[in-house]
Amino acid sequence: MPWAASGETISSLGTPGLIDLPNADVLGDGEVALTTNRFGNTSRNTAVFQVFPRLYGVFRYSILRDFERGSRLSDRFDRSFDLHYQVFEETASRPALAVGLRDFGGTGILSSEYLVATKHLGPRLEVTGGLGWGRLAQRGAMDSPLGVLGDRFETRPDVGAGGINATGQLDFGAWFRGPVAFFGGVEYQATDRLSLQVEYSSDAYDIEVDRGVIDVSSPVNVGLSYSYPSGSSLRAFVVGGTTVGLQYSYVFDPAKRRAPGGLEAAPLPIPPRNEAVLASWAMSEPTGRTRAEELLGAVLKDDGITLDALAVRGDEATVRIRNRRYDIEAQAIGRTARAMANVLPASVTRLTIIPQPKGLPTTAVTFRRSDLEELQTHYDGAWLSLARSRIEDAPLENAREGELAGAYPRFSYSLSPYTSFSFFDPDQPLRFDFGPELSLRYAPQPGLSFNGKFRYPIYSSIDDATRTSNSVLPKVRSNGYRYAIESDFEINRLTVDYLFRPAPDLFGRITAGYLETMYAGVSTELLWYPVDSRLALGAELNYAVQRDFDMLFGLQDYDIVTGHVSAYYDFENGFLAQIDAGRYLAGDWGATVALDREFNNGFKIGAYFTLTDVSFEDFGEGSFDKGIRFEVPVSWLTGKPSRNVVSQTLQPVTRDGGARLHVPDRLYETTRDYRAVNLTDGWGRFFR
C-alpha cells in the first residue's frame, strides 16, 4: 500500500518502544500509529501522531477490569495523554536521546517521566537504556540526580490527590520529581519482519497489583513482533513473568493517498484553438451563446461541476462554478479551464473562473488561453501555469452577469444513512445511534438558502445512558444525552442562511432558525480574509435559545448571547492555528486555542483547549474543555475525488464550561479552500 508507513516497533502503551518501555525513536514525520491490545484484565487503545519530526503526541484510552471491586462500576476507564520529544537523532558516534511525559494531566495511574537513549549495534541489534520518574521508578528506585538542583526534586507530590475532579490539570509540580530508576532493554531484528524484545522494567504495576488486576513476579518482560508491508504488526508479549498479552498496531502516513495519481477519469485534452468546438460560432448571437452555455454546462456536469454563469466581454470569458466533486479546488479549476478551452470560440483568449460555494463568490482565477495550450503537456506545466495565472478577490459588481436561465431558484435533497457517536461514558465507553437522514436545500438566489436536516434513529445506545449531570453551571452541554433519550424523529437543523460579500476581502453570514441539536437562534458573522493572506480575522455574535429535548419545535427557558473574535493563521508548513476569544454558552468568558496539521490531500489532525473564568473546581471532571479532532477525506480512502469527509472530535469529557454554539457554514471553513494560499498548495493537481 502506498499509504502505509514503515513504523517502529510499537510498545504496549502504543508508542515506539520495547514491551512496556519507551525508546528514543520516533515515527516518520506526520505518521499515525493506532494500537489496541489486551493483557490480563487490562486493555489499552492508543493513537499516536508525529506532530513534528521530533515530537509526537499520544492519546490513550485504557480499560482496567475489576479495578474498583465492590463498586457499582467495577471497571476503570482511564484517559491519558503523553508527549515525547527526541532531543537529537542517532549518529554513528552517539545514541538517539529523548525525553517524555506520560499521563500528564490525567488521573495519574500511568503518570511518569523519562529520559531515554537508544543505539543500534549493527544492523539487527538495538539497545535502549533510560531513567524513569513516577510510575517508572516503582522498582529499583534511587535518589534523583536532579536533587543537586534543589530539595524540591527529591520528593514527588501525589498526582492523584485531587481525585476525579482534578483530572485534566497539568501536574507541573510533579514532573521529574522524586526517586528515579533505571530501565533498559534490547531488540533483535531476526528477519525483515520478525523481531524479539527483552526489557528490564522499572514499572512494577503497584496500583494494579494492589487491586488484583494483574500479577507481577519478574522485572523482565519479553515480546515477539511480526510486521507486514501494509503497516500492520502483530505481537505477543509477557508482562511481569506471568501475564500474556496480544497486540495489533497499524502505522500509516496520512500524506500518502491510496492512489497517488487518483482514480478519476482523465481530463479533456486542450485542442489547438482552430479546432475548438465552437470556433466558428459567434458568441454575440443568441443561438451561439445558448449552445455555448448548454455544451459547457454539459461538459462540466460530467466532471461534477455546476455552471452558474457564463459572461463574455470582448476576448475574455468569465464563468461562475460550484465544485461538487473535487476535494482539491485547483483540480476543479483546472477541469473548468480545460472545458472552456474546448468549447469557447477562438476569439476568447482570456479565461476567468470564479468558484462560488453555496452561491458565495470567493476568488477569481484568470489564465491566458495560450498558456494552457502550451503547458498542458509540459513536465512542469502545473507550476508554470500557476506562475502565469492571476488570482484575485472575486469582483463584487455584476455578480449575476451571465447567469444561466434556470440556475436559480434551485432545489436539492439527499437521503443517506447517518451515524452519531458518543465517547467515554464511564458506564459504556462507546455509544452510537444510526438511521436515515434527509437533507433539503432550497436556494432562491446566490447566497440565500433554506436548509433542513431531519433524522430518525433506527437504533440508539446513546438513549440508554442513565447518568445525570452534576454540573454547577447552566447545563448547556452536559445534558446533551437527554436529546437522544427524549426524541424520536429529530429536526437536526432548520435554518435560513444568507452568505454575502459586503466589501472587498470581506465575507458575511446570517443564520437563523434551529441551528443545531441543542440550540435555536440567530447567528451573525463577519470575516476579513484578503485573497493572498495567510491571516484571517473574524467576529461572530449569536443569540441562542436551548431547544426542548424532543428536538422538535419547542424551546426551553434558557437563552444566552454569545460571541467571539477570531484569528486564523495558515502557516507555510501545513499547520493551521486558530484563536477564539469571547463569551461561551454558560455565560463564561475566555479563549480557545486550536492547532491543526493539514496535509495537501486534506487529511487533518489537530487539538484544542479552552480556558475560561470558570474555575477548575466548578468545571468538574477534566478541569477545562479540550479535545483532539481529525478529518479524513473520503478521497483519501477510495482514491476517487469526493467532497465528502469523515470528521470527529474526541473530548475526554463533555462539560459545560467553554462550550460553544455549533453553527453550520462558518465563513473561514467555507472560503479557505478558494483563497490563494490553499489553491497554491493544491496546484499540483491543476492539470489532473
Secondary structure, 3 states (H helix, E strand, C coil): CCCECCCCCECCCCCEECCCCECCCCCCCCCEEEEEEEECCEEEEEEEEEEECCEEEEEEEEEECCCCCCCCCCCEEEEEEEEEEEEECCCCCCCEEEEEEECCCCCCCCCEEEEEEEEECCCCEEEEEEEEEEHHHCCCCECCHHHHHCHHHCCCCCCCCCCHHHCCCCCHHHCCCCCEEEEEEEEEECCCCEEEEEEECCCCCHHHHHCCCCCCCCCEEEEEEEECCCCEEEEEEEECCCEEEEEEEEEECCCCCCCCCCCCCCCCCCCCHHHCCCCCCCCCCHHHHHHHHHHHHHHHHHCCEEEEEEEEECCEEEEEEEECCCCCHHHHHHHHHHHHHHHCCCCCCEEEEEECHHHCCCEEEEEEHHHHHHHCCCCCHHHHHHHHCEEEECCCCCCCCCECCCCCCEEEEEEEEEEEEEEEECCEEEEEEEEEEEEEEEEEECCEEEEEEEECCCEECHHHCCCCCCCCCCCCCCCCHHHHHCCCCEEEEEEEEEEECCCCCEEEEEEEEECCCCEEEEEEEEEECCCCCCEEEEEEEEEEEEECCCCCCCEEEEEEEEEEEEEEEECCCCEEEEEEEEECCCCCEEEEEEEEEECCCCCEEEEEEEEECCCHHHHCCCCCEEEEEEEEEHHHHHCCCCCCEEEEEECCCCCCCCCCCCCCCCHHHHHHHHCHHHHHHCHHHCCC
